[in-house]
Structures are given as C-alpha cells and as structure tokens.
Amino acid sequence: MAEVSDVRHESPKFVLTLSLEDGSEGPEAFVEYEMDSGEDSGSIMDITHTFVPPEYRGKGVAGVLCQAAFEYCRENSLTVRPSCSYVSSRFVPKHPEFADIVEAAATEAA
C-alpha cells in the first residue's frame, strides 16, 4: 500500500508512481490543482482532478494522494477548494480533521 511519504509534489500535481506486482515502477496516479487568490482567506488550492489507473482503483490510492495534498495545504496555510468530485463527495466527508482548511462555500454546498 502506498503511503503519503511516497507522494511527490510536482506543481501543479501531487504524483504517486505505483508499483507493479514484480516490484518495478508502474503507472502514475495524481491529483491536479490550480492556485487561486482568495478575497479574504489568502491562497486557495483548487483541486480539480484526481486520476488513478483503473487497475489500482478501490485500493486507497486516491485517498493517499488527497491526504498528501491536504497536509501540504495545512503546512502552507492554504485553503482547499474541492472542485474534483472525488475530493468533495468522498475524501472531505471521510476526513473531518481537514474541515478547517476546506473552503466554506464547499462545505455549505455538501
């Protein structure tokens, strides 16, 4: 299983190179984002897309990528705008520990 420490930040993405069964490098999974300046709240990381290759879906890969992105935002005093449907409908509701960095409009819409 992949861990947050395995995720690389390659602006504007958080990338995880997945391993094949033989231990060699496989395809990449990623979370894409755009930066936006918030009116009152400083900088906003708008997470726009999450991609995990089909054969790796349902194994927690997207969650690991989101965890890395949200931790990065917390460490850098950024607000998260969860525009990606996976992030807004699956990750955010399961991770209330990040509620304080999620854009208010996003939590009101949920």
C-alpha positions, 0 to 999 in steps of 0.5 A, a space after each residue: 500500500 502506498 503511503 503519503 511519504 511516497 507522494 511527490 509534489 510536482 506543481 501543479 500535481 501531487 504524483 504517486 508512481 505505483 508499483 507493479 506486482 514484480 516490484 518495478 515502477 508502474 503507472 502514475 496516479 495524481 491529483 491536479 490543482 490550480 492556485 487561486 487568490 482568495 478575497 479574504 482567506 489568502 491562497 486557495 488550492 483548487 483541486 480539480 482532478 484526481 486520476 488513478 489507473 483503473 487497475 489500482 482503483 478501490 485500493 486507497 490510492 486516491 485517498 493517499 494522494 488527497 491526504 498528501 495534498 491536504 497536509 501540504 495545504 495545512 503546512 502552507 496555510 492554504 485553503 482547499 477548494 474541492 472542485 474534483 468530485 472525488 475530493 468533495 463527495 468522498 475524501 472531505 466527508 471521510 476526513 473531518 480533521 481537514 474541515 478547517 482548511 476546506 473552503 466554506 462555500 464547499 462545505 455549505 454546498 455538501 
